[in-house]
């Protein structure tokens, strides 16, 4: 159960990084948003008795709102500005959690009620988000994003507004990350600030870039294999997980920079099937 | 009268404390300046975002510590540190050359690869070096106080950081603006393709930038180990974050902007440590940088690289 639950949460998180990267934004603000909504969800359920569904809905709204507000300044910022804003927010939020006794500080927040059927709910939610992303990818906005990714000036000359699309994708990313935070809190039942660190960013980047950033499908097998499999490996091997991620990340960028599963590969596969 | 005198004394102490923090900040800022200079050099000439550069510095600090512990020979420790730093930088060159040579890849790919490299180095340090425990340098290496006035205390390591920082920066800018190698660097930074058309050896010059960044990294490792007297596998991550932030606040690849913002970060951080309790002090500098980045996403002094 843990294997699938964790993998599905990571797929959600990887999708929240995938979508803004369609316009070259490595939007790590999603990780900070996840930290905020997971703790918010934890506090609302433990101290105020909120149930899962209203917490989830509120988290999506809060996550999207945080990203929307920040996107006004970084909606069309250079890639590395988006990167540093995201990582800085992660660092600030983590420090704030560590220094706030009400949130459990460095010890952590415990006693969050675990969902009765987390896998079914997570899977259903994943299908909804997956369908939503699929529709975006295959819409005019998705095609416009592909042009921005290839050449922003060309996109502008075609009448595409990169800032608007950047803001939209960052806002959706925040909403998805917000939901991932609540799912994580209600799945694990306890929260620790140390989870929301550079390691999480590194893991998500590994999932996105090894799976492939040109299509939304790549992160699914990547999350299952990279995040799920270490959970069933002996701890002596699993403790080297991040080193393996690092090696794989360097290797994939140096050999197949678009990742293992690409849009082109899927098209060819589809063509072959329809041909046969 | 008595209350007034007390107030003046207290004010004097506050001023002394502030000056002490600013002086500490200038030492730390000198290190940031050197780090950003090395980082920007790689960005401008090799066209890579080398997020793992501070990790190379931290591994070089481990090398300093290991040699000092084994032999207590300062000269050997300095030599080994510089050699390790140069070696690591040169070792990463084929990886980045391979990535930049792939059609369709851009600078983002080098950033992602350098994150991967950074993860590998952190894991190696946390699993294998000193059993993952932080290392501490001896008092002999860190050095004691050279000058004391009230609570203002100037240590030997602070003087090394200031003087070392000034010498290295002056030497670097001399190299960049007064020598043939510097001209080649600037030509590639200006336009890599035109530089190639004019027959500038891109590979050799790029290798030279790795070599100089490595040399610089070795000096930084020595100065940083003296200044903070300790290192841990996770030191590189927070330093890398600051270096990238400084570079973006200054404007990516803007060398002169990096000097100003690097020093400013050191001072702000040090003053914050003096006045704000606990780990909140670390956040102050980040919040200020975040505000600047959000207000001017392309940097204060303009980016040299898009």
Interface residues (C-beta under 8 A of the other chain):
Chain A: X24 X26 X70 X73 X74 X77 X78 X79 X80 X81 X83 X84 X85 X87 X88 X89 X91 X92 X95 X96 X98 X99 X198 X201 X202 X205 X206 X209 X239 X240 X242 X243 X245 X246 X247 X248 X249 X250 X253 X254 X257 X258
Chain B: X49 X95 X98 X99 X102 X104 X105 X108 X109 X111 X112 X113 X115 X116 X117 X118 X119 X120 X121 X122 X123 X124 X127 X237 X241 X244 X245 X248 X252 X278 X279 X280 X282 X283 X286 X287 X289 X290 X293 X294 X295 X297 X298 X303 X306
